[in-house]
Structures are given as C-alpha cells and as structure tokens.
Amino acid sequence: MVSPTLTVRFDMIFLFGPGRWGLVGLGWVVADFVAPAMVESAGSRLAACLGSSLAKGHAFAERFVVARVHGNLEALMYDPLVPSTSATHL
C-alpha cells in the first residue's frame, strides 16, 4: 500500500513540477552534501546560485548544472525562476 504522504508528494510534483531552488553560499557543505542530494532528488531542481565570486558561482553551476549564476543576493531573491531560496552560509 502506498502511503498518503507519498501519494500527495508525487501528485504535487506532477501538478507543479519539481521545486526550484536558489542556493546562497557554495562552500564545502553545500558542494559535498546539499547540492548532490538536491540533484538526485526528483522533487528538486537547482535553478540558481550565488557564491562569494562570480567565478566560484560559475564553477559550481558547471559542476551541478545550475541554470543561473547571480552576482548579488537581490538578483537571486527576485529571480522569477527561484520561488524557494536556501541561505546556508551567510
């Protein structure tokens, strides 16, 4: 038997698509644990990132196939492709 929670989760992914996330702070915890888990999850997509420099952001984006790299927090926060933001290291 499928649990009701599992059914709701898959229904939401089907209706709304996976959650699109923007990551702020691209240190080793994010690179080694958070981003790989999000990439492997059917319910998440890495839509944007913000690192301490554009070069670090672009390297992270290339490694994890992130669509957008932002140069400042305001740009990421108002990105229409990023309804959810996780600030892990500020």
Chimera marker file (.cmm) of the C-alpha trace (Angstrom):
<marker_set name="trace">
<marker id="1" x="0.000" y="0.000" z="0.000" r="1" g="1" b="0" radius="0.5"/>
<marker id="2" x="1.285" y="3.495" z="-0.883" r="1" g="1" b="0" radius="0.5"/>
<marker id="3" x="1.342" y="5.964" z="1.989" r="1" g="1" b="0" radius="0.5"/>
<marker id="4" x="-0.926" y="9.039" z="1.660" r="1" g="1" b="0" radius="0.5"/>
<marker id="5" x="2.084" y="11.312" z="2.206" r="1" g="1" b="0" radius="0.5"/>
<marker id="6" x="3.972" y="9.724" z="-0.669" r="1" g="1" b="0" radius="0.5"/>
<marker id="7" x="0.927" y="9.993" z="-2.938" r="1" g="1" b="0" radius="0.5"/>
<marker id="8" x="0.482" y="13.697" z="-2.154" r="1" g="1" b="0" radius="0.5"/>
<marker id="9" x="4.166" y="14.386" z="-2.802" r="1" g="1" b="0" radius="0.5"/>
<marker id="10" x="4.096" y="12.746" z="-6.229" r="1" g="1" b="0" radius="0.5"/>
<marker id="11" x="0.802" y="14.459" z="-7.076" r="1" g="1" b="0" radius="0.5"/>
<marker id="12" x="2.344" y="17.839" z="-6.225" r="1" g="1" b="0" radius="0.5"/>
<marker id="13" x="5.430" y="17.118" z="-8.350" r="1" g="1" b="0" radius="0.5"/>
<marker id="14" x="3.178" y="16.071" z="-11.222" r="1" g="1" b="0" radius="0.5"/>
<marker id="15" x="1.000" y="19.189" z="-10.949" r="1" g="1" b="0" radius="0.5"/>
<marker id="16" x="3.610" y="21.815" z="-10.129" r="1" g="1" b="0" radius="0.5"/>
<marker id="17" x="6.885" y="20.247" z="-11.234" r="1" g="1" b="0" radius="0.5"/>
<marker id="18" x="9.929" y="19.917" z="-9.019" r="1" g="1" b="0" radius="0.5"/>
<marker id="19" x="10.809" y="22.638" z="-6.520" r="1" g="1" b="0" radius="0.5"/>
<marker id="20" x="13.266" y="25.142" z="-7.996" r="1" g="1" b="0" radius="0.5"/>
<marker id="21" x="15.895" y="26.297" z="-5.528" r="1" g="1" b="0" radius="0.5"/>
<marker id="22" x="18.451" y="29.035" z="-5.321" r="1" g="1" b="0" radius="0.5"/>
<marker id="23" x="21.481" y="28.374" z="-3.129" r="1" g="1" b="0" radius="0.5"/>
<marker id="24" x="23.315" y="31.178" z="-1.368" r="1" g="1" b="0" radius="0.5"/>
<marker id="25" x="26.771" y="30.193" z="-0.133" r="1" g="1" b="0" radius="0.5"/>
<marker id="26" x="28.551" y="27.482" z="-2.070" r="1" g="1" b="0" radius="0.5"/>
<marker id="27" x="31.041" y="26.172" z="0.482" r="1" g="1" b="0" radius="0.5"/>
<marker id="28" x="32.057" y="22.580" z="1.040" r="1" g="1" b="0" radius="0.5"/>
<marker id="29" x="28.900" y="21.580" z="2.957" r="1" g="1" b="0" radius="0.5"/>
<marker id="30" x="26.715" y="22.679" z="0.062" r="1" g="1" b="0" radius="0.5"/>
<marker id="31" x="29.053" y="21.242" z="-2.579" r="1" g="1" b="0" radius="0.5"/>
<marker id="32" x="29.582" y="17.903" z="-0.816" r="1" g="1" b="0" radius="0.5"/>
<marker id="33" x="26.151" y="17.268" z="0.697" r="1" g="1" b="0" radius="0.5"/>
<marker id="34" x="23.323" y="19.692" z="-0.128" r="1" g="1" b="0" radius="0.5"/>
<marker id="35" x="23.703" y="20.112" z="-3.892" r="1" g="1" b="0" radius="0.5"/>
<marker id="36" x="24.320" y="16.400" z="-4.641" r="1" g="1" b="0" radius="0.5"/>
<marker id="37" x="21.207" y="15.461" z="-2.650" r="1" g="1" b="0" radius="0.5"/>
<marker id="38" x="19.133" y="18.070" z="-4.472" r="1" g="1" b="0" radius="0.5"/>
<marker id="39" x="20.415" y="16.937" z="-7.870" r="1" g="1" b="0" radius="0.5"/>
<marker id="40" x="19.479" y="13.327" z="-7.054" r="1" g="1" b="0" radius="0.5"/>
<marker id="41" x="16.011" y="14.278" z="-5.781" r="1" g="1" b="0" radius="0.5"/>
<marker id="42" x="13.119" y="14.033" z="-8.223" r="1" g="1" b="0" radius="0.5"/>
<marker id="43" x="11.401" y="16.817" z="-6.285" r="1" g="1" b="0" radius="0.5"/>
<marker id="44" x="14.155" y="19.446" z="-6.544" r="1" g="1" b="0" radius="0.5"/>
<marker id="45" x="15.969" y="21.428" z="-9.216" r="1" g="1" b="0" radius="0.5"/>
<marker id="46" x="18.884" y="23.801" z="-8.698" r="1" g="1" b="0" radius="0.5"/>
<marker id="47" x="17.768" y="26.877" z="-10.597" r="1" g="1" b="0" radius="0.5"/>
<marker id="48" x="20.291" y="29.484" z="-9.414" r="1" g="1" b="0" radius="0.5"/>
<marker id="49" x="23.247" y="30.050" z="-7.149" r="1" g="1" b="0" radius="0.5"/>
<marker id="50" x="25.230" y="32.836" z="-5.528" r="1" g="1" b="0" radius="0.5"/>
<marker id="51" x="28.810" y="32.343" z="-4.443" r="1" g="1" b="0" radius="0.5"/>
<marker id="52" x="31.434" y="34.615" z="-2.950" r="1" g="1" b="0" radius="0.5"/>
<marker id="53" x="32.539" y="35.443" z="-6.503" r="1" g="1" b="0" radius="0.5"/>
<marker id="54" x="31.122" y="35.024" z="-9.989" r="1" g="1" b="0" radius="0.5"/>
<marker id="55" x="33.981" y="32.639" z="-10.833" r="1" g="1" b="0" radius="0.5"/>
<marker id="56" x="33.063" y="30.356" z="-7.918" r="1" g="1" b="0" radius="0.5"/>
<marker id="57" x="29.399" y="30.592" z="-8.874" r="1" g="1" b="0" radius="0.5"/>
<marker id="58" x="30.126" y="29.606" z="-12.470" r="1" g="1" b="0" radius="0.5"/>
<marker id="59" x="32.330" y="26.681" z="-11.378" r="1" g="1" b="0" radius="0.5"/>
<marker id="60" x="29.555" y="25.453" z="-9.063" r="1" g="1" b="0" radius="0.5"/>
<marker id="61" x="26.951" y="25.900" z="-11.799" r="1" g="1" b="0" radius="0.5"/>
<marker id="62" x="29.036" y="23.892" z="-14.239" r="1" g="1" b="0" radius="0.5"/>
<marker id="63" x="29.554" y="21.076" z="-11.720" r="1" g="1" b="0" radius="0.5"/>
<marker id="64" x="25.871" y="20.807" z="-10.736" r="1" g="1" b="0" radius="0.5"/>
<marker id="65" x="24.188" y="22.045" z="-13.958" r="1" g="1" b="0" radius="0.5"/>
<marker id="66" x="22.660" y="25.162" z="-12.386" r="1" g="1" b="0" radius="0.5"/>
<marker id="67" x="20.805" y="27.364" z="-14.876" r="1" g="1" b="0" radius="0.5"/>
<marker id="68" x="21.670" y="30.798" z="-13.460" r="1" g="1" b="0" radius="0.5"/>
<marker id="69" x="24.547" y="32.343" z="-11.546" r="1" g="1" b="0" radius="0.5"/>
<marker id="70" x="23.829" y="35.598" z="-9.743" r="1" g="1" b="0" radius="0.5"/>
<marker id="71" x="26.299" y="38.234" z="-8.657" r="1" g="1" b="0" radius="0.5"/>
<marker id="72" x="24.271" y="39.598" z="-5.745" r="1" g="1" b="0" radius="0.5"/>
<marker id="73" x="21.616" y="38.479" z="-3.306" r="1" g="1" b="0" radius="0.5"/>
<marker id="74" x="18.914" y="40.818" z="-4.560" r="1" g="1" b="0" radius="0.5"/>
<marker id="75" x="19.126" y="39.416" z="-8.096" r="1" g="1" b="0" radius="0.5"/>
<marker id="76" x="18.724" y="35.866" z="-6.811" r="1" g="1" b="0" radius="0.5"/>
<marker id="77" x="15.886" y="36.760" z="-4.439" r="1" g="1" b="0" radius="0.5"/>
<marker id="78" x="13.875" y="38.380" z="-7.242" r="1" g="1" b="0" radius="0.5"/>
<marker id="79" x="14.636" y="35.737" z="-9.878" r="1" g="1" b="0" radius="0.5"/>
<marker id="80" x="11.224" y="34.516" z="-11.109" r="1" g="1" b="0" radius="0.5"/>
<marker id="81" x="12.627" y="31.015" z="-11.676" r="1" g="1" b="0" radius="0.5"/>
<marker id="82" x="13.534" y="30.691" z="-7.988" r="1" g="1" b="0" radius="0.5"/>
<marker id="83" x="10.470" y="30.551" z="-5.728" r="1" g="1" b="0" radius="0.5"/>
<marker id="84" x="12.500" y="28.943" z="-2.891" r="1" g="1" b="0" radius="0.5"/>
<marker id="85" x="15.867" y="30.072" z="-1.522" r="1" g="1" b="0" radius="0.5"/>
<marker id="86" x="18.116" y="28.342" z="0.996" r="1" g="1" b="0" radius="0.5"/>
<marker id="87" x="20.704" y="30.552" z="2.690" r="1" g="1" b="0" radius="0.5"/>
<marker id="88" x="23.153" y="28.057" z="4.158" r="1" g="1" b="0" radius="0.5"/>
<marker id="89" x="26.233" y="30.206" z="4.827" r="1" g="1" b="0" radius="0.5"/>
<marker id="90" x="25.878" y="33.964" z="5.011" r="1" g="1" b="0" radius="0.5"/>
<link id1="1" id2="2" r="1" g="1" b="0" radius="0.2"/>
<link id1="2" id2="3" r="1" g="1" b="0" radius="0.2"/>
<link id1="3" id2="4" r="1" g="1" b="0" radius="0.2"/>
<link id1="4" id2="5" r="1" g="1" b="0" radius="0.2"/>
<link id1="5" id2="6" r="1" g="1" b="0" radius="0.2"/>
<link id1="6" id2="7" r="1" g="1" b="0" radius="0.2"/>
<link id1="7" id2="8" r="1" g="1" b="0" radius="0.2"/>
<link id1="8" id2="9" r="1" g="1" b="0" radius="0.2"/>
<link id1="9" id2="10" r="1" g="1" b="0" radius="0.2"/>
<link id1="10" id2="11" r="1" g="1" b="0" radius="0.2"/>
<link id1="11" id2="12" r="1" g="1" b="0" radius="0.2"/>
<link id1="12" id2="13" r="1" g="1" b="0" radius="0.2"/>
<link id1="13" id2="14" r="1" g="1" b="0" radius="0.2"/>
<link id1="14" id2="15" r="1" g="1" b="0" radius="0.2"/>
<link id1="15" id2="16" r="1" g="1" b="0" radius="0.2"/>
<link id1="16" id2="17" r="1" g="1" b="0" radius="0.2"/>
<link id1="17" id2="18" r="1" g="1" b="0" radius="0.2"/>
<link id1="18" id2="19" r="1" g="1" b="0" radius="0.2"/>
<link id1="19" id2="20" r="1" g="1" b="0" radius="0.2"/>
<link id1="20" id2="21" r="1" g="1" b="0" radius="0.2"/>
<link id1="21" id2="22" r="1" g="1" b="0" radius="0.2"/>
<link id1="22" id2="23" r="1" g="1" b="0" radius="0.2"/>
<link id1="23" id2="24" r="1" g="1" b="0" radius="0.2"/>
<link id1="24" id2="25" r="1" g="1" b="0" radius="0.2"/>
<link id1="25" id2="26" r="1" g="1" b="0" radius="0.2"/>
<link id1="26" id2="27" r="1" g="1" b="0" radius="0.2"/>
<link id1="27" id2="28" r="1" g="1" b="0" radius="0.2"/>
<link id1="28" id2="29" r="1" g="1" b="0" radius="0.2"/>
<link id1="29" id2="30" r="1" g="1" b="0" radius="0.2"/>
<link id1="30" id2="31" r="1" g="1" b="0" radius="0.2"/>
<link id1="31" id2="32" r="1" g="1" b="0" radius="0.2"/>
<link id1="32" id2="33" r="1" g="1" b="0" radius="0.2"/>
<link id1="33" id2="34" r="1" g="1" b="0" radius="0.2"/>
<link id1="34" id2="35" r="1" g="1" b="0" radius="0.2"/>
<link id1="35" id2="36" r="1" g="1" b="0" radius="0.2"/>
<link id1="36" id2="37" r="1" g="1" b="0" radius="0.2"/>
<link id1="37" id2="38" r="1" g="1" b="0" radius="0.2"/>
<link id1="38" id2="39" r="1" g="1" b="0" radius="0.2"/>
<link id1="39" id2="40" r="1" g="1" b="0" radius="0.2"/>
<link id1="40" id2="41" r="1" g="1" b="0" radius="0.2"/>
<link id1="41" id2="42" r="1" g="1" b="0" radius="0.2"/>
<link id1="42" id2="43" r="1" g="1" b="0" radius="0.2"/>
<link id1="43" id2="44" r="1" g="1" b="0" radius="0.2"/>
<link id1="44" id2="45" r="1" g="1" b="0" radius="0.2"/>
<link id1="45" id2="46" r="1" g="1" b="0" radius="0.2"/>
<link id1="46" id2="47" r="1" g="1" b="0" radius="0.2"/>
<link id1="47" id2="48" r="1" g="1" b="0" radius="0.2"/>
<link id1="48" id2="49" r="1" g="1" b="0" radius="0.2"/>
<link id1="49" id2="50" r="1" g="1" b="0" radius="0.2"/>
<link id1="50" id2="51" r="1" g="1" b="0" radius="0.2"/>
<link id1="51" id2="52" r="1" g="1" b="0" radius="0.2"/>
<link id1="52" id2="53" r="1" g="1" b="0" radius="0.2"/>
<link id1="53" id2="54" r="1" g="1" b="0" radius="0.2"/>
<link id1="54" id2="55" r="1" g="1" b="0" radius="0.2"/>
<link id1="55" id2="56" r="1" g="1" b="0" radius="0.2"/>
<link id1="56" id2="57" r="1" g="1" b="0" radius="0.2"/>
<link id1="57" id2="58" r="1" g="1" b="0" radius="0.2"/>
<link id1="58" id2="59" r="1" g="1" b="0" radius="0.2"/>
<link id1="59" id2="60" r="1" g="1" b="0" radius="0.2"/>
<link id1="60" id2="61" r="1" g="1" b="0" radius="0.2"/>
<link id1="61" id2="62" r="1" g="1" b="0" radius="0.2"/>
<link id1="62" id2="63" r="1" g="1" b="0" radius="0.2"/>
<link id1="63" id2="64" r="1" g="1" b="0" radius="0.2"/>
<link id1="64" id2="65" r="1" g="1" b="0" radius="0.2"/>
<link id1="65" id2="66" r="1" g="1" b="0" radius="0.2"/>
<link id1="66" id2="67" r="1" g="1" b="0" radius="0.2"/>
<link id1="67" id2="68" r="1" g="1" b="0" radius="0.2"/>
<link id1="68" id2="69" r="1" g="1" b="0" radius="0.2"/>
<link id1="69" id2="70" r="1" g="1" b="0" radius="0.2"/>
<link id1="70" id2="71" r="1" g="1" b="0" radius="0.2"/>
<link id1="71" id2="72" r="1" g="1" b="0" radius="0.2"/>
<link id1="72" id2="73" r="1" g="1" b="0" radius="0.2"/>
<link id1="73" id2="74" r="1" g="1" b="0" radius="0.2"/>
<link id1="74" id2="75" r="1" g="1" b="0" radius="0.2"/>
<link id1="75" id2="76" r="1" g="1" b="0" radius="0.2"/>
<link id1="76" id2="77" r="1" g="1" b="0" radius="0.2"/>
<link id1="77" id2="78" r="1" g="1" b="0" radius="0.2"/>
<link id1="78" id2="79" r="1" g="1" b="0" radius="0.2"/>
<link id1="79" id2="80" r="1" g="1" b="0" radius="0.2"/>
<link id1="80" id2="81" r="1" g="1" b="0" radius="0.2"/>
<link id1="81" id2="82" r="1" g="1" b="0" radius="0.2"/>
<link id1="82" id2="83" r="1" g="1" b="0" radius="0.2"/>
<link id1="83" id2="84" r="1" g="1" b="0" radius="0.2"/>
<link id1="84" id2="85" r="1" g="1" b="0" radius="0.2"/>
<link id1="85" id2="86" r="1" g="1" b="0" radius="0.2"/>
<link id1="86" id2="87" r="1" g="1" b="0" radius="0.2"/>
<link id1="87" id2="88" r="1" g="1" b="0" radius="0.2"/>
<link id1="88" id2="89" r="1" g="1" b="0" radius="0.2"/>
<link id1="89" id2="90" r="1" g="1" b="0" radius="0.2"/>
</marker_set>
